[in-house]
Amino acid sequence: MNKKNTHLSFPGMNFKGMFKIAGLFALGISLSACQGQISEKPPIHPNMNMDQQPRKEAQEENNFFADGRSMRQPVEGTVARGLAKLDIAYYEGVDENGDYIDYIPVDLTKSFLYRGKERYEIYCTPCHGQTGAGNGVIMEGGYGYVPSPSYHDQRLVDAPDGEIYSAIYNGVRTMPSYSTLVPVEDRWAIVAYIRALQESQNINEQEMQDYPVDIAALQTEFTSERAREDSIAAASSPKDAPEPTVDLGKEVITANGCAACHNEDGAAGGIGPTWAGLFGSEGQVVTADGETITVNKDEDYIRQSIVEPEAAKPVDYEQGVMASYSYLADHEIESIVLYIKNLSDN
């Protein structure tokens, strides 16, 4: 045997390839040796990626301030960017004197008006109805709410735009504020749509000729809808209505929330006149024509006040506040009359 060939040899492999194989074995052994061992050195974090920042978390202590709080109140006299709200006409509906503005401070466009329609139908129709007549489902459902006024009452037709905006923004009487539900521009969009509803109720046939509207078709639709409503009302009305009674009058008054505006103890200062001593008394009223007259407050006057509250309004009370209760059945109205009469008798 030739002694020079006693070492191991791999066909086709030189010393350089052998060193590579040995290095891979060594790397594998070193990696496997790391498993289960705890390093006392801190982990390497080559890319901080803003993981540590010089800021404080909510509720974290901050010794920079005397009270040790990280969460700070805004600096006195400062306003966050974009929240100055200096345009009080736009944000509050009033001028520099605090009077309601008589215009809408937003460009009126078709899309803006349709936005108002959409918002109105979401937030306003439950009480004010689709046409603004104050006959929403809540008002007619016997839930005891104070009836909403009709937007077609002359008082609200003449009301400045800022007053309607304020009712949405601040609320009015039993209506809550919608400021947290309806943003500023949407409030003005609703005001614009209410104005459109008011205009739609007062346009005459000659003016409608200027628009691409099939008047004959609308009249036919209106007539058929009115007939349908009358037939439903006739079918749902009991043939033998209950007898009017004082107790029933009290139930009807309670169900319709009348006590929210009227009282029975004679106290002054309410939204509406007291019922104490009302029946049979005389008093001055303002007629729908603006004439001031003295009337005897008998059965006929009370009935009229229920179904046509603006026909003879007491001079000491605001016009246009009370809505019509004409939806009440005859026996319900007569029961209210008996109840008010009974208060005076006692």
C-alpha positions in Angstrom: 0.0 0.0 0.0 1.2 3.5 -0.8 1.4 5.4 2.5 0.8 8.7 0.8 -2.9 7.6 0.2 -3.8 6.6 3.8 -6.0 9.8 4.4 -9.7 9.8 3.7 -10.8 11.3 0.4 -14.2 12.2 -1.2 -14.4 12.0 -4.9 -15.0 15.4 -6.5 -14.6 17.3 -3.3 -11.6 19.6 -2.4 -10.6 21.0 1.0 -12.6 24.2 0.5 -15.9 22.2 0.2 -15.1 20.2 3.2 -14.6 23.3 5.3 -18.1 24.5 4.2 -19.7 21.3 5.4 -17.8 21.5 8.7 -19.0 25.1 9.2 -22.7 24.1 8.6 -22.4 21.4 11.2 -20.9 23.8 13.7 -23.6 26.4 13.1 -26.3 23.7 13.6 -24.8 22.6 16.9 -24.4 26.1 18.2 -28.1 27.0 17.4 -29.4 23.8 19.0 -27.3 24.6 22.1 -29.2 27.9 22.6 -32.6 26.2 23.2 -33.8 26.5 26.8 -31.0 28.8 27.9 -31.7 32.3 29.5 -29.5 35.1 28.3 -28.5 37.8 30.8 -27.9 40.3 28.0 -30.6 42.7 26.9 -32.3 41.8 23.5 -31.0 43.4 20.5 -33.5 46.0 19.1 -31.9 47.3 15.8 -35.0 49.2 14.6 -36.7 51.2 17.4 -39.6 52.1 15.1 -40.9 54.7 17.6 -41.5 51.9 20.2 -40.2 54.1 23.0 -41.3 57.8 22.9 -41.0 60.7 25.4 -44.8 60.8 26.0 -47.2 59.9 28.8 -50.1 57.5 28.8 -53.6 58.4 30.1 -53.6 58.4 33.9 -49.8 58.1 34.0 -48.0 60.1 36.6 -46.1 63.1 35.4 -43.7 64.8 37.8 -43.2 67.8 35.6 -46.4 69.3 36.9 -47.2 70.1 40.5 -50.4 68.0 40.6 -48.6 65.1 39.0 -51.2 64.6 36.3 -50.3 63.7 32.7 -53.8 64.6 31.3 -54.1 68.4 31.2 -57.0 70.8 30.7 -56.7 73.1 27.7 -54.7 76.2 28.4 -57.0 79.0 29.5 -58.0 81.4 26.8 -57.2 78.9 24.0 -59.4 77.2 21.5 -58.6 74.0 19.6 -57.9 74.5 15.9 -61.1 74.6 13.9 -63.4 74.9 16.9 -63.5 78.7 17.4 -67.1 78.9 16.2 -66.9 82.7 15.8 -69.7 82.8 13.3 -72.6 82.9 15.7 -75.1 83.3 12.9 -74.1 79.9 11.5 -73.5 78.1 14.8 -76.3 79.6 16.9 -78.8 81.2 14.5 -78.6 84.6 16.0 -76.9 87.9 15.2 -74.6 90.0 17.3 -77.5 91.3 19.3 -78.9 87.9 20.1 -81.9 88.2 17.7 -82.8 85.3 15.4 -81.5 85.7 11.9 -84.0 85.7 9.1 -81.9 83.8 6.5 -80.1 80.5 6.1 -76.3 81.1 6.2 -75.6 78.2 3.8 -75.7 78.1 0.0 -79.0 76.5 -1.0 -78.5 73.8 -3.6 -80.7 70.9 -4.7 -78.4 68.4 -3.0 -78.5 70.5 0.2 -82.3 70.5 0.2 -82.4 66.7 -0.4 -80.0 66.3 2.5 -82.5 68.2 4.6 -85.3 66.0 3.5 -83.4 62.9 4.4 -82.5 64.2 7.9 -86.0 65.6 8.5 -87.6 62.2 7.7 -85.2 60.5 10.1 -85.4 62.9 13.1 -88.5 65.0 12.7 -91.3 63.0 11.1 -92.1 60.9 14.2 -93.6 64.0 15.8 -94.1 66.6 13.0 -95.3 64.2 10.3 -94.2 63.9 6.6 -95.7 67.2 5.6 -94.9 69.1 8.8 -98.6 69.2 9.9 -97.7 68.0 13.4 -99.5 64.7 12.9 -96.5 62.3 13.3 -97.1 58.7 14.5 -96.1 59.6 18.1 -98.6 62.4 18.2 -101.4 60.3 16.9 -100.5 57.2 18.9 -102.0 58.2 22.2 -98.6 58.2 24.0 -99.3 61.4 26.0 -97.0 63.8 24.3 -97.8 67.5 24.0 -98.9 67.8 20.3 -96.3 69.2 17.9 -97.3 72.5 16.2 -97.9 72.5 12.5 -95.2 74.2 10.5 -98.0 75.6 8.4 -99.4 77.7 11.2 -98.9 81.3 10.3 -96.8 81.9 13.3 -94.2 79.4 12.2 -94.5 80.5 8.5 -93.5 84.0 9.7 -90.9 82.8 12.2 -87.3 83.7 11.4 -85.1 80.9 10.1 -82.9 81.3 13.2 -85.8 80.4 15.5 -86.4 77.1 13.8 -82.7 76.4 13.9 -82.7 77.2 17.6 -85.5 74.7 18.3 -83.3 72.0 16.7 -80.1 73.2 18.5 -81.5 74.1 21.9 -84.8 72.3 22.1 -88.1 74.1 22.9 -90.6 73.3 25.6 -91.0 69.5 25.6 -88.9 69.0 22.5 -85.3 68.0 23.4 -82.2 69.4 21.9 -80.9 67.5 18.8 -77.5 69.2 18.9 -75.7 65.9 19.7 -77.5 64.0 16.9 -77.7 66.5 14.1 -74.5 68.5 13.1 -74.7 72.2 12.3 -75.0 72.1 8.5 -77.6 69.3 8.7 -79.7 71.6 11.1 -79.7 74.3 8.4 -80.6 71.7 5.8 -83.6 70.7 7.9 -84.6 74.4 8.2 -84.4 74.7 4.4 -86.5 71.6 3.9 -89.2 72.9 6.4 -89.3 76.1 4.3 -89.8 74.0 1.2 -92.7 72.1 3.0 -94.3 75.4 3.9 -94.0 76.7 0.3 -95.5 73.5 -1.1 -98.6 74.0 0.9 -99.2 77.5 -0.3 -98.4 77.3 -4.0 -101.5 77.9 -6.3 -102.4 76.0 -9.4 -101.2 78.8 -11.7 -97.8 78.8 -10.2 -97.7 75.0 -10.5 -98.1 75.4 -14.3 -94.5 76.6 -14.4 -93.2 73.2 -13.3 -93.3 69.8 -15.0 -96.1 68.5 -12.8 -99.1 66.6 -13.9 -101.7 68.4 -11.8 -104.6 66.3 -12.9 -102.8 63.1 -11.8 -102.0 64.7 -8.5 -105.6 65.7 -7.9 -106.8 62.2 -8.8 -104.3 60.7 -6.4 -105.3 63.2 -3.7 -109.0 62.4 -4.1 -108.5 58.7 -4.0 -106.2 58.9 -0.9 -108.7 61.1 0.9 -111.5 58.6 0.1 -109.4 55.8 1.4 -108.7 57.6 4.6 -112.3 58.4 5.1 -113.3 54.7 4.5 -110.7 53.6 7.0 -111.9 56.1 9.6 -115.5 55.0 9.1 -114.6 51.4 9.4 -112.6 52.0 12.6 -115.1 54.3 14.3 -117.4 52.4 16.7 -121.1 52.7 15.8 -122.0 52.9 19.5 -119.4 55.4 20.9 -119.1 55.5 24.7 -121.1 58.1 26.6 -119.1 61.2 27.5 -118.2 61.3 31.2 -116.0 63.3 33.5 -113.8 60.2 34.2 -113.3 59.6 30.5 -112.4 63.3 30.1 -109.7 62.9 32.7 -108.3 59.8 30.8 -108.3 61.7 27.5 -106.5 64.6 29.1 -103.9 62.4 30.7 -103.3 60.4 27.5 -102.8 63.6 25.5 -100.5 65.3 27.9 -102.7 68.4 28.4 -101.4 68.9 32.0 -98.1 69.9 30.5 -99.5 73.3 29.6 -102.7 73.6 31.7 -103.2 73.3 35.5 -106.3 72.8 37.7 -105.2 74.7 40.8 -105.5 78.3 39.4 -101.8 78.9 39.3 -100.7 81.6 36.9 -97.7 81.6 34.6 -98.3 78.4 32.7 -97.9 77.9 29.0 -101.7 77.7 28.7 -104.5 79.2 30.9 -105.6 77.4 34.1 -108.8 75.3 34.0 -109.8 76.3 37.5 -112.9 78.5 37.2 -112.6 78.7 33.5 -116.0 77.3 32.5 -118.7 80.0 32.5 -116.2 82.9 32.9 -115.8 85.8 30.5 -112.5 86.9 29.0 -110.9 88.7 26.2 -109.6 86.7 23.2 -107.9 87.5 19.9 -109.7 86.0 16.9 -108.0 84.6 13.8 -108.6 87.9 12.1 -106.7 89.7 14.9 -109.8 91.2 16.5 -110.0 91.4 20.3 -113.4 90.5 21.7 -114.9 89.3 25.0 -116.4 85.8 25.0 -118.3 83.6 27.4 -116.2 80.5 28.0 -119.0 78.0 27.6 -119.2 74.5 26.0 -118.9 75.9 22.5 -115.8 77.9 23.4 -114.1 74.9 24.9 -114.9 72.7 21.9 -113.6 75.4 19.6 -110.4 75.8 21.7 -109.7 72.1 21.4 -110.1 71.8 17.6 -109.3 75.3 16.5 -107.1 76.8 19.2 -106.1 79.9 17.1 -109.8 80.9 16.4 -110.1 82.6 19.7 -106.9 82.7 21.6 -106.7 84.3 25.1 -105.0 87.7 24.9 -102.6 86.9 27.7 -101.1 83.8 26.0 -98.7 83.4 23.1 -100.2 82.7 19.7 -99.6 79.5 17.8 -98.4 77.4 20.8 -101.3 75.0 21.1 -101.8 72.5 18.2 -105.2 71.3 17.1 -106.7 68.2 18.7 -109.2 67.7 16.0 -108.2 64.1 15.7 -110.1 63.4 19.0 -113.4 61.6 18.6 -116.6 63.5 19.4 -117.2 61.6 22.7 -113.6 62.4 23.8 -114.0 66.1 23.2 -117.4 66.1 25.0 -115.7 64.3 27.9 -113.0 67.0 28.1 -115.7 69.7 28.2 -117.5 67.8 31.0 -114.3 67.5 33.0 -113.4 71.2 32.7 -117.0 72.1 33.6 -116.9 69.8 36.6 -113.8 71.6 37.9 -115.7 74.9 37.9 -118.7 73.4 39.5 -116.6 72.1 42.4 
